[in-house]
Amino acid sequence: RVETSFEECAAPTEDVGCSEACDDCFMNQGSRYCYAVCEKGCQTYCEQSTAGIPGCSQNEKWRACPVPQGCMMNDQEDPPAGGCVPLNPTYRHCTGKSDGCPENYLY
């Protein structure tokens, strides 16, 4: 088995919140599944975490990308050479329950 490192999409959608970035991904990319990454925000898994700073949710920045074909359990395609979305807290599944956008379960 060949190990690959995951490569995010080249043109992610960007917005002020996780659900907004996800909505943009669904609409603009025409994808059935998207994931989001917090660039700056209140969560500890954000690339630039402002956790504990009052008003941190007012200055969040998120990006979202389609999940590559072949990466979902029901896909018939093989996983892409660029890999699939890693299973770690940085990558939030837009339609996920426990691993989705934080406003779905934290606010």
Residue pairs with C-beta under 8 A, 6 or more apart in sequence:
4 81
4 82
4 83
5 83
6 82
6 83
6 84
6 85
6 86
7 82
7 83
8 37
8 63
8 65
9 29
9 65
9 66
12 21
12 25
12 37
12 63
12 64
12 65
13 21
13 24
13 25
13 28
13 29
13 63
13 64
13 65
14 21
14 24
14 39
14 61
14 62
14 63
14 64
15 21
15 23
15 24
15 61
15 62
15 64
16 60
16 61
16 62
17 60
17 62
17 101
17 103
18 36
18 38
18 60
18 62
18 64
18 92
18 94
18 100
18 101
18 102
18 103
19 94
19 101
19 103
19 104
20 62
21 36
21 62
21 63
21 64
22 34
22 36
22 64
22 94
22 101
24 64
25 31
25 34
25 36
25 64
25 65
25 66
25 94
26 34
26 94
29 65
29 66
31 66
31 67
33 66
33 67
33 72
33 93
33 94
33 95
34 64
34 65
34 66
34 67
34 94
34 95
35 64
35 65
35 67
35 85
35 91
35 92
35 93
35 94
36 62
36 63
36 64
36 91
36 92
36 94
36 101
37 47
37 62
37 63
37 64
37 65
37 90
37 91
37 92
38 45
38 46
38 47
38 60
38 61
38 62
38 90
38 92
39 46
39 47
39 48
39 61
39 62
39 63
40 46
40 47
40 48
40 50
40 59
40 60
40 61
41 48
41 49
41 50
41 56
41 57
41 59
41 60
41 61
41 62
42 49
42 50
42 51
42 53
42 56
42 57
42 60
42 102
43 49
43 51
43 102
43 106
44 51
45 88
45 89
45 90
46 60
47 90
50 56
50 59
57 107
64 94
67 84
67 85
67 93
68 79
68 80
68 82
68 83
68 84
68 85
69 75
69 77
69 80
70 77
70 78
70 79
70 80
70 84
71 79
71 80
71 84
71 85
85 91
85 93
89 99
92 99
92 100
92 101
92 102
93 99
93 100
94 100
94 101
97 104
97 105
98 105
